[in-house]
Amino acid sequence: MGDLAKTIMLQGTSSHVGKSLLCTALCRIFKQDGYRVTPFKAQNMALNSYVTLKGEEIGRAQGVQAEAAGIPAEARMNPVLLKPKADMDAQIIVMGKPHADMSARDYRASFLPKAVDMVRHCIDGLKRDYEMMVIEGAGSPAEVNLKDKDIVNMKTAQLADAPVLLVADIDRGGVFASLVGTLELLEPDERQRVAGFIINKFRGDIELLRPGLDFLEHRTGLPVLGVVPYLHQHGVEQEDSVVLTETEVAKDGNNDIEITVIKLPRISNFTDMDPLIRIPGNNLRFVEPGEELGNPDVIILPGTKNSVQDMLSLRETKTDQEIIKAYQKGTHIMGICGGYQMLGDLLLDPEGLEDKVEGEVPGLALLPMKTVFKPGKLTRQVKCFVTGKVNFWTDLHNSKINGYEIHSGYSEYEKGCHTVLARGEDIIGTASFCGRVWGTYLHGIFENIELTLAWVNSLRRDRGLADIKVSQVSTISRDAVYDKLADQVRQHLNMEKLYRIIIQESGVRSQ
């Protein structure tokens, strides 16, 4: 194929049009076709992140795309990750490591102009190391108020010398106006990079859409490379919390265990819950602070980018009181990462790192621990062991558990906190002695199916229900998920035309 990778870039008419999923599919398709392929996204804004083998933090989408491509993820694939901490501030992750907290204004004024060389360096390095590069844009390339310093859309396309496919979400309506309007707002040199369109999330009769497709091609002179249907339950992890508003947990008429997940304002790594959905009999729903909790068997506090502010949100909406009342009535409480920190007595922020205000915030006081926020952040993949000998943990003693940590703050444990997960001297998770409250810093905890079933089955026994067996759980491998996605997308894309675009624009030769 030559010395440098050939490139294709997907940009969208707006956020959440399906770029990440389609890039994941293309990474798998090109891998299936025999290429060494890498994903790339210059700048990502997401609270769902991924930890590489080197402990680098990148956007979850690029981690998933690397898995689909069959390669290890690395920081070069997503050199800049923005993790919002408040409405106007974000933590800036650069090459997988925390760089600074910045306002949107300061980020645009002082950081972005210097980031271009770093983006160029990452692109050039990846192009030397791989044969094909699938590049994802962000939002829309036609945001006229932001374009002058944009590094993730047309600037990336220029640096990578990549042809661009515009992706639009037809499920939202206005698909033709959004595609034509986006083209109209691009500069002439940018418009020349656009090589075609993909219409995504289609439901209905394709023949009824045909006149619109003909109009679009006639009006713009550009081809429609495919109309991809709305892919339900595709099984690929998503990183944008917008999907939580669309999440529908399948009800099989036998929903025995009610699980309520608090949708914290700054919720992160909500994909931790995916394995729970695959267990028959579980009914999982996300509830925002202030909404009715119902009468669940379990309440889960998930990860958050800002434990202090989200704890204050629980207090302002009186959700903290509702959680305590539920616990007193017998509900089990579980927390992950930031949600785990909230289960403790205190959140101490002496330097104002979380909330820009020095001080302390009371937690839910369900576990005898406190968390102190200091400069620095822990990001690592983890292998630890079950050390607990209480409740369902007893049968799992000495079992190996895998996952990853991404957190600020360090917890201090007091008498009455029973260690259930540990890595040497490092405490990874604790429980109350009654066993009805437990938490962990470990993201991906529920991917450990033996642990998850041990917990769920202990809940079922409390209700007089039969155990769920491993054979009853949907355990499709990640490879099978990516292959299925690739097959579905390949059926609805004109791959011959796509390869022709790459050949014409980038010089790719057929193998």
C-alpha positions as CSV (number, residue, x, y, z in Angstrom):
1,M,0.0,0.0,0.0
2,G,3.0,2.3,0.1
3,D,4.9,3.9,3.0
4,L,2.1,6.0,4.6
5,A,-1.4,5.0,5.7
6,K,-4.3,6.1,3.5
7,T,-7.0,8.0,5.2
8,I,-10.8,8.4,5.3
9,M,-12.6,10.9,7.6
10,L,-16.2,10.9,8.9
11,Q,-17.6,14.3,9.9
12,G,-21.1,14.9,11.0
13,T,-23.8,17.5,10.4
14,S,-24.1,17.6,14.3
15,S,-23.2,15.7,17.4
16,H,-24.7,12.2,18.0
17,V,-25.3,11.4,14.3
18,G,-23.4,8.0,14.7
19,K,-19.9,8.9,13.6
20,S,-18.2,6.9,16.4
21,L,-20.2,3.7,15.6
22,L,-19.6,4.0,11.8
23,C,-15.9,4.6,12.4
24,T,-15.8,1.5,14.6
25,A,-17.5,-0.4,11.8
26,L,-15.0,0.9,9.2
27,C,-12.0,-0.1,11.4
28,R,-13.4,-3.6,11.6
29,I,-14.2,-3.7,7.9
30,F,-10.7,-2.6,6.8
31,K,-9.2,-5.1,9.3
32,Q,-11.4,-7.8,7.7
33,D,-10.1,-6.7,4.3
34,G,-6.5,-7.3,5.4
35,Y,-5.3,-3.8,6.3
36,R,-3.5,-2.7,9.4
37,V,-5.8,0.1,10.4
38,T,-5.8,2.7,13.2
39,P,-8.5,5.1,14.5
40,F,-7.8,8.8,15.2
41,K,-9.7,11.7,16.7
42,A,-7.7,14.9,17.4
43,Q,-10.0,16.2,20.2
44,N,-12.7,14.4,22.0
45,M,-15.1,15.7,24.6
46,A,-16.4,12.8,26.7
47,L,-16.7,11.6,30.3
48,N,-16.6,8.0,29.2
49,S,-12.9,7.3,28.8
50,Y,-10.6,4.4,28.2
51,V,-7.3,3.5,29.9
52,T,-4.6,2.1,27.7
53,L,-2.1,-0.6,28.7
54,K,0.4,2.3,29.5
55,G,-2.2,3.9,31.8
56,E,-3.0,6.7,29.3
57,E,-6.6,8.1,29.3
58,I,-8.2,8.6,26.0
59,G,-11.8,8.8,24.7
60,R,-13.7,5.6,25.0
61,A,-14.7,5.7,21.3
62,Q,-11.1,5.5,20.2
63,G,-10.4,2.7,22.6
64,V,-13.3,0.7,21.2
65,Q,-12.2,1.5,17.6
66,A,-8.7,0.3,18.4
67,E,-10.2,-3.0,19.7
68,A,-12.3,-3.3,16.5
69,A,-9.1,-2.7,14.5
70,G,-7.4,-5.5,16.5
71,I,-4.6,-3.2,17.9
72,P,-3.7,-1.8,21.3
73,A,-5.1,1.6,22.0
74,E,-2.6,4.4,22.6
75,A,-2.6,8.2,23.4
76,R,-1.7,9.1,19.8
77,M,-5.1,8.0,18.7
78,N,-6.8,10.8,20.8
79,P,-4.2,13.3,21.8
80,V,-6.7,15.7,23.4
81,L,-9.5,14.6,25.7
82,L,-11.8,17.2,27.3
83,K,-13.6,16.0,30.5
84,P,-16.2,18.6,31.6
85,K,-16.1,19.4,35.3
86,A,-18.6,22.2,35.3
87,D,-20.7,24.1,32.8
88,M,-17.8,26.3,31.7
89,D,-14.7,24.3,32.8
90,A,-13.1,21.1,31.8
91,Q,-10.1,19.0,32.6
92,I,-7.7,18.9,29.6
93,I,-6.1,15.5,29.1
94,V,-3.1,15.7,26.7
95,M,-1.4,12.6,25.4
96,G,-3.2,10.5,28.0
97,K,-2.2,12.6,31.0
98,P,-3.9,15.5,32.9
99,H,-2.7,18.8,31.6
100,A,-4.8,21.5,33.3
101,D,-8.3,22.6,34.1
102,M,-9.4,25.4,31.8
103,S,-12.4,27.5,30.9
104,A,-13.7,27.2,27.4
105,R,-12.4,30.7,26.6
106,D,-8.9,30.0,27.9
107,Y,-8.8,26.7,26.1
108,R,-9.6,28.3,22.8
109,A,-7.3,31.3,23.3
110,S,-4.2,29.7,24.8
111,F,-4.3,26.0,24.2
112,L,-5.7,25.3,20.7
113,P,-3.2,27.4,18.8
114,K,-0.4,25.3,20.2
115,A,-2.1,22.0,19.7
116,V,-1.9,21.9,15.9
117,D,1.8,20.7,15.9
118,M,1.0,18.0,18.4
119,V,-2.0,16.8,16.3
120,R,0.2,16.8,13.1
121,H,2.9,14.8,14.9
122,C,0.4,12.2,16.0
123,I,-1.1,11.9,12.5
124,D,2.3,11.6,10.9
125,G,3.4,8.9,13.3
126,L,0.3,6.8,12.9
127,K,0.4,7.1,9.1
128,R,4.0,5.7,9.2
129,D,3.0,2.8,11.5
130,Y,-0.3,1.7,9.8
131,E,-1.8,1.2,6.3
132,M,-5.2,2.8,6.8
133,M,-6.4,5.5,9.2
134,V,-10.1,6.0,10.0
135,I,-10.6,9.5,11.4
136,E,-13.5,10.8,13.3
137,G,-14.6,14.5,13.5
138,A,-16.5,16.1,16.3
139,G,-19.9,18.0,16.3
140,S,-20.1,19.8,13.0
141,P,-17.4,21.3,10.7
142,A,-19.7,24.2,10.0
143,E,-19.8,25.9,13.4
144,V,-18.9,29.4,12.1
145,N,-18.2,30.8,15.6
146,L,-15.6,28.1,16.3
147,K,-14.0,27.3,13.0
148,D,-11.1,29.7,13.2
149,K,-9.4,27.5,15.9
150,D,-11.0,24.2,15.2
151,I,-8.5,21.3,15.2
152,V,-10.8,18.3,15.0
153,N,-12.7,18.6,11.8
154,M,-11.4,20.2,8.6
155,K,-8.0,21.1,10.1
156,T,-7.5,17.4,10.9
157,A,-8.6,16.5,7.4
158,Q,-6.0,19.0,6.0
159,L,-3.2,17.7,8.2
160,A,-4.1,14.1,7.3
161,D,-4.8,14.8,3.7
162,A,-8.1,12.9,4.1
163,P,-11.2,12.8,2.0
164,V,-14.3,13.5,4.1
165,L,-17.7,11.8,4.2
166,L,-20.5,13.8,5.8
167,V,-22.7,11.8,8.1
168,A,-26.3,12.8,8.9
169,D,-28.9,11.4,11.3
170,I,-32.2,10.9,9.4
171,D,-34.0,9.8,12.6
172,R,-33.9,13.4,13.8
173,G,-35.5,14.8,10.6
174,G,-34.2,17.5,8.3
175,V,-31.5,15.3,6.9
176,F,-31.3,17.0,3.4
177,A,-31.3,20.5,4.8
178,S,-28.5,19.6,7.3
179,L,-26.3,18.1,4.6
180,V,-26.8,20.8,2.0
181,G,-26.6,23.5,4.7
182,T,-23.3,22.1,6.0
183,L,-21.8,22.1,2.6
184,E,-23.0,25.7,2.0
185,L,-21.2,26.9,5.2
186,L,-17.9,25.3,4.3
187,E,-15.1,27.3,2.6
188,P,-14.4,26.3,-1.0
189,D,-11.2,24.4,-0.1
190,E,-13.1,22.6,2.6
191,R,-16.0,21.7,0.4
192,Q,-13.5,20.1,-2.1
193,R,-12.5,17.6,0.6
194,V,-16.1,16.3,0.9
195,A,-16.3,13.2,-1.2
196,G,-19.8,11.9,-0.4
197,F,-22.6,11.4,2.2
198,I,-23.7,8.6,4.6
199,I,-27.3,8.8,5.9
200,N,-27.5,7.1,9.2
201,K,-30.2,5.7,11.5
202,F,-32.8,5.1,8.8
203,R,-36.1,3.4,9.6
204,G,-38.6,2.6,6.9
205,D,-39.0,1.9,3.2
206,I,-35.8,2.9,1.2
207,E,-37.9,3.4,-1.9
208,L,-39.8,6.3,-0.3
209,L,-36.4,7.9,0.4
210,R,-35.1,7.5,-3.1
211,P,-36.4,10.8,-4.5
212,G,-34.6,12.6,-1.7
213,L,-31.4,10.8,-2.4
214,D,-31.6,11.7,-6.1
215,F,-32.2,15.3,-5.2
216,L,-29.2,15.4,-2.9
217,E,-26.9,13.9,-5.5
218,H,-28.2,16.2,-8.2
219,R,-28.0,19.3,-6.0
220,T,-24.5,18.7,-4.7
221,G,-22.9,16.6,-7.3
222,L,-21.7,14.2,-4.6
223,P,-22.7,10.5,-4.1
224,V,-24.6,9.0,-1.3
225,L,-22.4,6.1,-0.3
226,G,-25.1,4.4,1.8
227,V,-28.2,4.6,3.9
228,V,-27.5,2.7,7.2
229,P,-30.5,1.5,9.2
230,Y,-31.0,2.2,12.8
231,L,-29.0,-0.5,14.5
232,H,-30.8,-1.6,17.7
233,Q,-28.8,-3.3,20.5
234,H,-25.6,-3.4,18.4
235,G,-23.6,-4.2,21.6
236,V,-20.9,-1.6,21.0
237,E,-20.0,0.6,24.0
238,Q,-21.0,4.2,23.6
239,E,-19.3,7.2,25.1
240,D,-22.0,10.0,24.9
241,S,-24.5,10.1,27.8
242,V,-27.1,11.3,25.3
243,V,-27.7,7.6,24.6
244,L,-29.1,7.2,28.1
245,T,-32.2,9.1,27.1
246,E,-32.7,6.5,24.3
247,T,-31.8,3.4,26.4
248,E,-34.6,0.9,26.5
249,V,-34.0,-2.1,28.7
250,A,-35.7,-5.1,27.1
251,K,-38.5,-6.4,29.3
252,D,-38.9,-10.1,29.0
253,G,-41.9,-10.3,31.3
254,N,-39.8,-11.7,34.1
255,N,-38.1,-8.6,35.6
256,D,-37.3,-9.8,39.1
257,I,-34.6,-7.4,40.2
258,E,-35.1,-3.7,40.0
259,I,-31.9,-1.7,39.6
260,T,-32.0,2.1,39.8
261,V,-28.9,3.9,38.5
262,I,-28.6,7.6,39.6
263,K,-27.9,9.6,36.4
264,L,-25.5,12.1,38.0
265,P,-25.1,15.4,36.2
266,R,-21.5,14.6,35.4
267,I,-21.9,10.8,35.0
268,S,-18.9,9.0,33.5
269,N,-18.2,5.5,32.2
270,F,-21.9,4.6,32.4
271,T,-21.1,1.6,30.2
272,D,-20.1,-0.1,33.5
273,M,-23.8,-1.0,33.6
274,D,-24.0,-2.8,30.3
275,P,-23.3,-6.3,31.7
276,L,-26.2,-5.9,34.2
277,I,-28.6,-5.4,31.3
278,R,-27.6,-8.7,29.8
279,I,-28.6,-10.7,32.8
280,P,-32.2,-12.0,32.5
281,G,-34.6,-10.8,35.2
282,N,-32.8,-7.5,35.7
283,N,-34.7,-4.3,35.0
284,L,-32.3,-1.4,35.0
285,R,-33.3,2.2,34.7
286,F,-31.4,5.6,34.9
287,V,-33.0,8.2,37.2
288,E,-31.9,11.8,37.4
289,P,-31.5,13.5,40.8
290,G,-34.9,14.7,42.0
291,E,-36.9,12.0,40.1
292,E,-38.7,9.3,42.0
293,L,-36.5,6.4,42.8
294,G,-39.3,3.9,43.0
295,N,-38.9,0.8,45.1
296,P,-35.7,-0.8,43.7
297,D,-33.7,-3.7,45.0
298,V,-30.5,-1.9,44.3
299,I,-29.4,1.7,43.9
300,I,-26.2,2.3,42.0
301,L,-24.2,5.5,42.2
302,P,-22.0,5.4,39.0
303,G,-18.8,7.2,38.2
304,T,-18.7,11.0,37.9
305,K,-16.1,13.5,36.8
306,N,-16.9,15.7,39.8
307,S,-17.8,13.9,43.0
308,V,-18.1,17.0,45.1
309,Q,-20.5,18.9,42.7
310,D,-22.6,15.8,42.1
311,M,-22.8,15.1,45.8
312,L,-24.1,18.6,46.2
313,S,-26.6,17.9,43.4
314,L,-27.9,14.9,45.4
315,R,-28.3,17.1,48.4
316,E,-30.0,20.0,46.6
317,T,-32.6,17.7,45.1
318,K,-33.0,15.7,48.4
319,T,-32.0,12.6,46.5
320,D,-29.5,11.8,49.2
321,Q,-32.3,11.6,51.7
322,E,-34.3,9.3,49.4
323,I,-31.3,7.0,49.1
324,I,-30.9,6.8,52.8
325,K,-34.6,6.1,53.3
326,A,-34.4,3.3,50.6
327,Y,-31.4,1.8,52.4
328,Q,-33.3,1.9,55.7
329,K,-36.1,0.0,54.1
330,G,-33.8,-2.8,52.9
331,T,-32.5,-1.5,49.5
332,H,-28.9,-2.5,48.6
333,I,-26.6,0.4,47.7
334,M,-23.5,0.2,45.5
335,G,-21.1,2.8,44.2
336,I,-18.4,2.9,41.5
337,C,-15.5,5.3,41.5
338,G,-16.9,8.8,42.2
339,G,-20.2,7.1,43.3
340,Y,-18.1,5.0,45.7
341,Q,-16.5,8.2,47.2
342,M,-20.1,9.5,47.8
343,L,-20.9,6.5,50.0
344,G,-18.4,7.7,52.6
345,D,-18.7,10.2,55.4
346,L,-16.8,13.1,53.9
347,L,-15.5,14.5,50.6
348,L,-12.5,16.8,51.5
349,D,-11.3,19.3,48.9
350,P,-8.7,21.4,50.7
351,E,-7.4,23.0,47.5
352,G,-10.7,23.5,45.7
353,L,-9.7,21.0,43.0
354,E,-13.2,19.7,42.4
355,D,-15.4,22.7,43.1
356,K,-13.0,25.7,43.2
357,V,-14.2,26.2,46.7
358,E,-12.0,24.9,49.6
359,G,-13.8,22.8,52.2
360,E,-15.6,19.6,52.9
361,V,-18.9,18.1,51.8
362,P,-20.7,15.4,53.8
363,G,-21.3,12.1,51.9
364,L,-24.0,9.6,52.4
365,A,-22.2,8.1,55.4
366,L,-23.0,4.5,54.4
367,L,-19.4,3.4,54.5
368,P,-16.9,4.6,57.2
369,M,-14.4,6.3,54.9
370,K,-13.5,9.7,53.7
371,T,-11.9,10.9,50.4
372,V,-9.4,13.7,50.1
373,F,-8.8,15.4,46.8
374,K,-5.2,16.2,46.0
375,P,-3.3,17.1,42.8
376,G,-2.8,14.2,40.6
377,K,-4.9,11.4,39.0
378,L,-4.7,7.6,39.0
379,T,-5.3,5.9,35.6
380,R,-4.3,2.3,35.2
381,Q,-5.6,-1.1,34.2
382,V,-5.9,-3.3,37.3
383,K,-5.8,-7.0,38.3
384,C,-6.8,-7.4,41.9
385,F,-8.2,-10.1,44.1
386,V,-11.3,-10.7,46.2
387,T,-10.3,-10.5,49.9
388,G,-13.8,-10.1,51.4
389,K,-15.4,-12.7,53.6
390,V,-18.8,-11.2,54.1
391,N,-22.1,-11.9,52.3
392,F,-21.7,-13.0,48.6
393,W,-17.9,-12.2,48.7
394,T,-17.2,-15.3,50.8
395,D,-17.6,-17.8,47.9
396,L,-15.4,-15.5,45.7
397,H,-12.5,-15.3,48.1
398,N,-9.1,-15.1,46.3
399,S,-10.8,-14.8,42.8
400,K,-8.9,-12.6,40.3
401,I,-10.9,-9.5,39.2
402,N,-10.0,-7.3,36.2
403,G,-10.9,-3.7,35.5
404,Y,-9.4,-0.2,35.3
405,E,-9.2,2.9,37.5
406,I,-9.6,6.5,36.5
407,H,-10.0,8.8,39.5
408,S,-8.9,11.8,41.5
409,G,-9.1,11.7,45.2
410,Y,-7.7,9.1,47.7
411,S,-9.9,7.4,50.2
412,E,-9.0,6.8,53.8
413,Y,-10.7,3.9,55.6
414,E,-11.8,3.6,59.2
415,K,-12.8,0.7,61.4
416,G,-16.0,-0.9,60.1
417,C,-15.0,-0.7,56.4
418,H,-14.5,-4.3,55.3
419,T,-12.0,-4.7,52.4
420,V,-13.4,-6.8,49.6
421,L,-11.1,-6.0,46.7
422,A,-7.4,-5.3,46.9
423,R,-4.2,-5.1,44.9
424,G,-1.4,-5.8,47.3
425,E,-1.6,-3.1,49.9
426,D,-4.0,-1.0,47.7
427,I,-7.6,-1.2,48.7
428,I,-9.8,-1.3,45.6
429,G,-13.2,-1.9,47.1
430,T,-14.9,-2.1,50.5
431,A,-18.3,-3.2,52.0
432,S,-20.3,-2.7,55.1
433,F,-20.2,-5.6,57.5
434,C,-23.9,-6.2,56.8
435,G,-23.0,-6.5,53.1
436,R,-25.8,-4.4,51.8
437,V,-23.5,-1.5,50.9
438,W,-20.4,-1.9,48.8
439,G,-18.3,0.1,46.4
440,T,-15.2,0.0,44.3
441,Y,-12.8,2.2,42.4
442,L,-12.8,-0.5,39.6
443,H,-14.6,0.4,36.4
444,G,-15.6,-2.6,34.4
445,I,-16.3,-4.5,37.6
446,F,-19.4,-6.1,36.2
447,E,-17.5,-7.6,33.2
448,N,-16.3,-10.1,35.8
449,I,-19.3,-12.4,35.3
450,E,-18.7,-14.7,38.3
451,L,-18.6,-11.8,40.7
452,T,-21.6,-10.1,39.0
453,L,-23.8,-13.3,39.2
454,A,-22.7,-13.9,42.8
455,W,-24.0,-10.5,43.7
456,V,-27.2,-10.6,41.6
457,N,-28.0,-14.1,42.8
458,S,-27.6,-13.0,46.4
459,L,-30.2,-10.4,45.7
460,R,-32.5,-12.9,44.0
461,R,-32.2,-15.3,47.0
462,D,-33.4,-12.4,49.3
463,R,-36.5,-12.3,47.1
464,G,-36.9,-16.1,47.1
465,L,-35.9,-16.3,43.4
466,A,-33.9,-19.0,41.7
467,D,-30.3,-18.3,40.7
468,I,-29.3,-17.2,37.3
469,K,-26.7,-19.5,35.7
470,V,-23.7,-18.4,33.5
471,S,-25.3,-20.2,30.6
472,Q,-28.3,-17.9,30.8
473,V,-26.3,-14.7,30.4
474,S,-25.7,-13.2,27.0
475,T,-21.9,-13.4,26.6
476,I,-21.2,-12.5,23.0
477,S,-17.5,-11.8,22.6
478,R,-16.3,-8.4,21.6
479,D,-14.9,-9.8,18.4
480,A,-18.3,-11.2,17.5
481,V,-19.9,-7.8,18.3
482,Y,-17.5,-6.0,16.0
483,D,-17.8,-8.6,13.2
484,K,-21.6,-8.3,13.4
485,L,-21.5,-4.5,13.3
486,A,-19.1,-4.6,10.3
487,D,-21.3,-7.0,8.4
488,Q,-24.4,-4.9,9.0
489,V,-22.7,-1.6,7.9
490,R,-21.0,-3.3,4.9
491,Q,-24.3,-4.4,3.6
492,H,-25.6,-0.8,3.4
493,L,-22.4,1.0,2.2
494,N,-21.2,1.0,-1.4
495,M,-17.8,-0.4,-0.5
496,E,-16.6,-0.3,-4.1
497,K,-17.3,3.4,-4.3
498,L,-15.8,4.0,-0.9
499,Y,-12.5,2.3,-1.9
500,R,-12.6,4.2,-5.1
501,I,-12.8,7.5,-3.2
502,I,-9.8,6.4,-1.0
503,I,-7.9,5.3,-4.1
504,Q,-8.6,8.6,-6.0
505,E,-8.0,10.9,-3.0
506,S,-5.2,9.0,-1.2
507,G,-3.7,6.6,-3.7
508,V,-4.7,3.4,-2.0
509,R,-4.2,0.4,-4.3
510,S,-6.5,-2.6,-4.1
511,Q,-4.8,-5.7,-2.6
